[in-house]
Amino acid sequence: MALKPQGPSSSFKAYLSWIARHGYWGVAVLLIAFLFFPTNYVMERPGPTMNVLGNAVLNYGTKKVDLGGKAIEVGNSSFSPSGALDIVTVNVVGSPSSTLPVFMAIANYFDPSSRVLPKEVVFPIGSSLSQDEKSQQGLMSGAKEAAKQAASSFLKSKGLSAKQIEGAKINSGPIGGPSAGMVFALGLIEKATGENLTGGENVAGTGTLSDSGQVGAIGGISSKMIAARRDGASFFLAPEANCAQVLSSPVPSGLRVIPVSSLLGALSALKDISSGRLSLLPYCKA
């Protein structure tokens, strides 16, 4: 005689029924917990700009933070130029010890105005946030000194006095890093000579600067282009060494990117902009 197969007990059936009815809550809890789990990524996004020809004001689009005084003070100059010459920055969300949760990394990966990067790309391995901030301020101090040196050399090459440059003050507030060097030098030259280099146009720029006036590559150029256009710039002076990144990034509508490799090249570009000779301006080539 064959034995009749026995089915699961009634208590086990009840358990399976409960799982079927309520198990999705457990899945949901696990999914939510996963979305808040920390990743190894941080985020770059457009930061504030500051017009070095005017007051020391950080512009975040519609929000402004007044640092007090002038961005650049050269002697007793009362020269009030028209137009703007903006430094541009990148904001970093996250730190060596506090990275993005999964949901923020995913959401911002698809945001064209943000860049989600491994934290090691932004912060040196083993560094702390305070160490990085100190390092960035050191790089900013170096950028200011290089700008003064390069601006002084340019003025002397034109037979002009560079004495005002030696005591010039540059107010960068909390901004760190070396990438404002070129624009600081341009601002110093304009303030010292009283020449309206931009011709009333809104120009932004970025680039490291050596004492001899060579312009070097920077990071975060896609975010910086967005910040420049957001705050009204029509022209953007960028290191020639960053042309590959410019060509692979969406350039904001209405922004003309002009590659330069030296302070003299940047001054030449400003001269063409101010005189309306836009066809003479260089452009990044593939």
Secondary structure, 3 states (H helix, E strand, C coil): CCCCCCCCCHHHHHHHHHHHHHHHHHHHHHHHHHHCCECCEEEEEEEEEEECCCEEEEEECCEEEEEEEECEECCCCCCCCCCEEEEEEEEEECECCECCEHHHHHHHHCCCCCEEEEHHHHCCCCCCHHHHHHHHHHHHHHHHHHHHHHHHHHHHHCCCCCHHHHCCEECCCCCCCCCCHHHHHHHHHHHHHCCCCCCCCEEEECCEECCCCEEECCCCHHHHHHHHHHCCCCEEEEEHHHHHHHHCCCCCCCCEEEEECEHHHHHHHHHHHHCCCHHHCCCCCC
